[in-house]
Amino acid sequence: MTVNVRHLAFGLCLLAALAIWLASFEVPALFRWPQAAILPLGEWLNGALIHLLRETTIGGTTITEVSRFVAETAAWPVTWLIEAMNEGHFYDLSNGGEFWLAPPPALGVALALVLFTHALGGKGPAVMAIATFAFTMLLGLWPSTLTTLIAVLFSVLVSVAVGVLLGIWACRSARVSAMLSPVYDSSRPCRSFPISP
């Protein structure tokens, strides 16, 4: 009778794991990692990031102030569109009057998006879009759904614009291509994560 070394090693590993598990009831220290061996990496990184954001300046302006300005500038069109689509928008006219732009009806927006989905994907995705919009409207989730949809669509448009511009720049400049190549290589596996089961 021949003993398979792999099967024997696997069996011994299982027995060792079972023995450690049973021993952990008697010696609880087997379950805990020693406190002295834990490095405070989180605290170190957090301190470094706080220092970078609050203390580092670019021309007398901190990085926090710059990032807040960029965030507010980028959020303005999204906030305006969400407000206009959910509640409508008032405009002050030059003659002192006001003009109220009413929000589009939810059914009209849903129908336009279903037709757009049908044009891009066909009958199956359009039926799924109808079911999704009916579900969100019946549960009263239409404003939240519209807010999320606007934010996602704006993010996709900005990402595509930045990606196309960086791609053109990298195509025309070997130096930029060399700088962006590690970013592309490290993000390449990310595309398969959302579609993997």
N, C-alpha and C positions, 0 to 999 in steps of 0.2 A: 504494500500500500504506500503510495506516494503522497507526501504532505505538501500542499501548495503553500509556499512561503508567504504569499500575499494574504491568503485566507487566515493563516496563523497570526500574522502581524495585525490584521484587522480585528481578529478575535481578542488578542491581547490588549489592543487599544480600547476595545469596548469594555473588557474586564477592568482595566485601569480606570476608565471613566466612571464605571459603576462603583468601584471601590472608593474613589474620591468623593462621589456623590453621597454614598452611605456614611463615609467618615465625616462629611461636612455637618451632619446632624449632631455629632459629638464634639467636633472642633469647628465652631462657626468662623474662625479666622481663615479657614480655607476658602470661604466665599468672598471675603473682603480683600481688596488690594491694600497693601500697607500705605498708610497716610504719608510716611516719609518718602516714599518712592513716587508720589504724585507731584509733577512739576506744575507750578501755577502759570501755565502757558496762556490761559485765557485772560488772566489778570495782566500779564505782560503785554499781550497784543492789544487789549483794551486800553491800557495806559499809553501805548505808543500811538494808537489811533486818535485818542483824545488829544494828545500832544500835537499830532500832525494837524488836526482840524482846528484847534484853538490857538496854537502858538505859531504855526508856520504862516508866514505872510508872503504875498505876492504883490509887490509895489505898495505896501502898507495896508493891504486888505487880507484878512484871514481867509483860509480855504472854506471855512464854514459860511462866511458871507458870500463868497463867490458861488458855492453850491446852492445856497438858498436863492440867490438871484436867478441862477439858471433854472432851478426847479419852478419858481414862480412864473418865469417867462414862458417855460414850456407848458405849464399847467393852464395858462390863461385861455388858449383856444379851446381846450378840452372842457374847461369849466363853463365857458360861454356857450358852447354847443350843447352840453348837458342841460344847462338852464333853459336854453331856447327850445330844446326838444321836449322837455318835461313840463315846463311852466309857461313858456312863451317869453317874450322879451319886449321891454319898453324902449323906445327910441325918442330922444328929445330932438324935435325939429328946429330948424334955424329960426322959424317965425314964432317960437315960443310954445308951440303945440306939442302934443305927444302922439306917438304912433305905436300901437301895440301889435307886435307880430305874434299871432296865436300859434300855439304848438300844433304840429301836425297830428291828425287823429291816429290813434294807436293802430286801428285796423288798416289804415292807409300805409303806414310804415311797415306793418307786418306783411301786407300784400306785396309791397315793393320788394321787400327782402326775400319773400318766397319766390317771386318772379325772377329775381336776380339769382337765387340759388338754383332754380330750374334751368336758367340759361347756362349756368356754369357746370352743374352736375347732373342734370336730368331729373327724371321722375322720382327716383328713390330719395335723394336728398331733399327735394321739394316737399315730399310727403312728411319727412322727418321735421322739416322746418315748420310746416303747418301744425304738426302735433306739439312741437316745442312752444310755438307762440300761443296756441290755444291753452296749453298748460299754464304758461306764465300769466296770461290774461285772466284765466278763471281763478287763479290763486291770488290775484292782485299784486303780482310781482313785476308788472310791466315797467314801472319807473326804474327799479333796480336793474332789471335786465337791460334796459336801454342805456343806463349809465355804464354798465359793464361793457356792453357792445361798443359804445362810442370810445371808451378808454382803450379797448383792445384794438379797434380799427385804427385809431390814431397812432398807437404804439407800433403797429405793423407798418403803417405808412412811413413813419419816421425811421424805423429800422431798415426798411427797404431803401429809402433815400440815402441814408448814411452808408449802407452796405454797397450800393451801386457807386456812390462817389469814391469810397475807399477802394473798391475794385478797379475803377478806372485809373485812379491815382497810382495804385500798385502796378497796374499794367504798364504805365508810362514811366515809372521810376523804379530802378532796380533796388535802390536803397530802401524805399518804402515797402517794396515787396519782401525784402529780407527782414524788415522789422515786423511785418504782419504775418509772415509765414508761420512762426511759432504759435501765434494766436489761432490761425486756421487749423493747424495740426492738432492743437489741444482741444479745439471745439468740434472737430470732425466726428467723434463718437456721440456727441450730444444729439445728433439728428436721429439716431436709431433708438434712443431711450424712450421718446414719447410713443413710438409705434410698437415697441416690444411688449409682449403680454406680461 
